[in-house]
Amino acid sequence: MYMAKETISRYIPYLKLTETKFDAKNLPAFFKGIYDFNKLLINGVPYLAINVKDKKLGPREFKKHAQILKEKIKYPQIWCLHELHFHKVQRMIQNGLNFIVEGKQVHLPGLSISIKPEMTAIKTNTSHLNGLAVNILIREVLKGDLSGENKLGLANIFDVTQMTAGRAIEPLVANNLCFEKKEGVSKHIFFHNKSDLWEYLKTQIESPVKEIVHVDKIPKGLPYSGITALSKKTMLADDRIPTFAVNKKEFKKTISTKHIALEDFATAKIELWDRTPILLEKACVNPIDIFLINQTNRDERVQIELENLLKNII
């Protein structure tokens, strides 16, 4: 079956297309188990059509494998998939990859072609995740212990009311991150695979930091955050003054306003978050929040240590 030719022809019938099998004998052996390769001619220009057989693979793997393939085969690449979660679609676009979703989407930036999915093919939902929903997602990625819980179970774990837990579940279901299944008289939630949840966190969730306050004393009982937390877990040097985190709603209960200081005279800075820090480890915020806070930092050393921090966790 020539997926690339059939899907492109469906949307762009005026292109002249020819697709044939490609001899992959010179490629690494492990590629043969996860991909099939075809040669696709588009108006006489050759492309390597990479048919993805392993559904577990995603944008991160494609980006790495693309570099290896590029060294072996000079043709521009087109990634061909039977299905692709819409969050991964966005990641593919961000990575600048040519890709096709069978019968649904054609994205070929090299040819200035981008045909969006039909409305009935992929149903997207922009429901906003509140702070508790984000924390639930983070816990499921790091601990994997929430599938099968109901509203009461989540309420007990996160020390909130059942109504608050219900409000967090709704956007998680709406964004296709989990589904509900009725068992007896109550509904239980079941999450999709960890890699999809992590992909959503990386691409759709912003830093929880909404404001930074400098103070003239080291706060008690608050976890390390920001660069300080990253330095505690890696070889990275800390900033001049340590960084801590607290839910913005709890700040006034933690620090008296008389201790607020100018940055030049401060002994600590406190990040005011839009949610409560969870899963503290050795007085530090969890690794995913460390990533979310520091991911836009352009310092190459920070990015290297973030990668090192997460590779053994996610």
N, C-alpha and C positions, 0 to 999 in steps of 0.2 A: 504494500500500500504506500502511495506517495502522498503523505499528509500535506507537505509544504505546497506542492503543486495544486492539489485539490482545494485547499483553503484559500490560497492566493487567487486562484481562478474564480472562486466564488465571489470575492469582493472586488477584484481588479481584472476583469476579463480581457482588457485590451493588451495586457502584457503577454509576450511570447515566452512560454515556459516549457522546459524539458527537464525531466528528473530521471536519474538512473542510479543504480547501486554504485557505491564508492568502495574501492579496495582499501581496507583499513589495516593491511598487514604490517605496516610500518609504525602503527600507533601502539602505545603501551597496552599490554594485555588486559589490564583491569578495565579499560574503557569498553572493551567488547561485551562485557557483562551488563553494562549500564546504558550503553548507547548503541544505536544503529546509525550508519552514515550513508548519506546519499549525495550525489553531485547534482545541484540544481542550477540550470542555466536560466537567467532572467534577461531577456533581450540579448542573449549571447554572452552575458557576463557570468562566469562561474561562481557559485557559492557552495559552501559546505553545509548541508542540511543535517543537523544533529538531532536524531529522534531519541527522546528521553524515554528509557524503559523503566527506570527506577523512580517510583513516585515520591520516595523520601528525599530525593535531591531537590535543591532549591537555588535561588540566586547566588548565595555565597559559594556553593560548589561550582556552579556554572562559571562564575567569574574566575575562579582558580583554574579550572580545567580549560577555559578559553585560552589562557596564556600558554599552557602546555601544547594545546592543539595548534596555536598560531605559530609555534616554533617548528612544527612538523609540516603543516599545510598552510600555505599562504592565502588560501581563499578566504574571503569574508565569511563569517559564520552566521547561521540562522538556527536558533534553538526551537525545536518543534515539540510541543507538549500536548497530551490528550486533555489535560485539565490543569488549572493553575488558580490557586486561591487569590482573591483580588488584592490582598495585602502584598503577596509576592509579585503580582503584576506591577504594582507601584515600585517595588524594589528593582525589578528587571529594567523598568524604564529609567530609574535613577542611575543604574549601572551602565546605561547606554547600550544594552544588548539588543540585537535583532532577535525577535521571537515571534512564534505563531502558536496560538492555542486552537486546536483542531475545530474547525467549523465555527469559530467564535471571534477570533481576534487576529489581526495582522499588525505588527509593529516593526517597521523596517526604517529606522531613522537614517540609515545610510542612503536610502532612496527617497527620503522625505515622505514616507508613507506611514500613517498611523490610523488604522481603522478600529474604532472602539467596539467593545462587545455589544451585541444586541441586548436590549433592555431585559429580555426574558432569559438571557443566557447566564448572566452573573448579577445577582441582586446585591447591591452594596447598601450599607446602612451607616449613616454618619452619626449615630447616637453617641453622645459624649460619655466617656467613662468617668465616673466620679472618683474621688480619692480612694474610697474603700474598694471599688471595683479594680483599680490599679493595684492596690495592695493584695487583693485576692489573686490577681494574675501573677504577681511577683512571687507570692508564696507557692502557687502551683508549679511554677517553673523551677524554683529552687528546692522545694520539698516534695512536690507531687503527692500531697496528702489530702487534697480537697475534693477530688472526684468522688461522688457518692454521698456527699453531705447535702443536707437540706437547709432551709433558712435558719432553723433553730441551731443546727450545728455550727453554721457560719457565724451566727450571732454570738454564740458562746466563745468561739475561737478568737474573734476580733473584739469581743467585749462591746457589742452594740445591740440595739434592739432588733427584733425580727423584721420590723418594718424597714429599718435602715439596711439590713442585709438584703431584703427584697429589692430595694431601689438599686443596689449594686449589681444584683443578678440580671436585672432587665437589660442593661446595655451590653453586658457580656454575651447574653443570648442573641441580642439584636445584631451584634457585630460578628456573629458566627464563631465565637471563641469557645463556647460550650453549648450544651443543649440540656433541656430538662426532661426528666422521665418520671412519670407518676408511679410510685410504689406504695401501695396501700392508700392511705389518705393524704399523703404528702408528696411533694415533688422534690426530686433529688437532681443535682446538677452533675454533669459529666463533661470533662474538658476534652478538647481535641489534642492532638499530639504536641509535645513540648516544643518542637522546632517551630511550629506555626505560632504558638503563643509568644515565644522569644522573638520571632520575626516581627510580630505586631508591636511588642514593647519597644524594640529598637527603632522602628520606622514611624510609629504613630503616637508614642507617648513622649511628652516633653519633660524637662527637668522639673522636679517638684518645687524648686526654689523660686519664690515669688518676691522676696525682698531679703536684703542683707543688712544687718545691724551690727555696728562695732561697739564693743563695751570695754570698760576699764578693769574688768575682773574676769577670771576664769569661771565659767558657769559650772555648777555642780549638777550631776545627774543627767547631763545631756550627752548624746553620742557624738563621736567625731564624724565629720562629714567632709565633702569637698576634697581638696588636695591632701588635707591632713589624713583622711581615712585611706586614701590611695597610698600615701607614704607609709602608713602603718602596716600595709599588707604587701608592699613591694619595696624595691630598692630606691624609689624616688625620694628626693629630699623634700621636706615639708616647706610651706611658706614661712614667712617671718613670724606670723602669729597663727595659732591654731584655729581651725574652723569647726563649729558645732552645728547641730540641727535641732529644730523643734517645730512642732505644728504651730502655725501662726496663731491659732486660737488659744494656745497654751503659753504664749510668750510672756504675757503680762504676769502670769502666775509664777513664772520662773525667774525673771530678771526685773528688778526695779528700774524704772525709767531714769533714775538718778545715775545709773551706771552706764548709760548710753554715752559714747564718746566719739570724737572725731577720729578718723582712721589713723592719723599720724600719732595719736596718743593712746590708741587702743592696745589691749593685751590679748584680745580674742575677737573673732567675728562669729556671728550667729546667723545661719540661714533660716529664714522663716518659710516653712513648707506649707503647701496646700493640703497636705495629708499627714498622717502620723507615721514616723519612721518605724519600720517593723523588722523582725528577724535580725536583731543586733548581734554582732559577733565581736567579742573582745572590745567592747565599748565603741564599735564602729557601725555605721549604717551598712546595710547589706550590699553585696557586690553589684547587683543590678542597679540600685540607686546610685552607687558610686559611678557606674557607667553613664547613667542618664544625666547626672550632674556635670560630668567632665567630658562628654562626647564631643562638644563643640570647641573644646580647648585646642588651639592650633599647635601647641607645643608638641613636637614629635616625640619627646621623651614621655609625655603623658599618654599619648596614644599607644606607644609601645607597651607601657606598663598596664594600660587598660586591657589590651589584648592578652597579655600574660595572666592578668587576674582572672579573666573570664574563660580562658581555654580549658581550664581544669574543672570548671564549675558548670558551664552551660553545655 
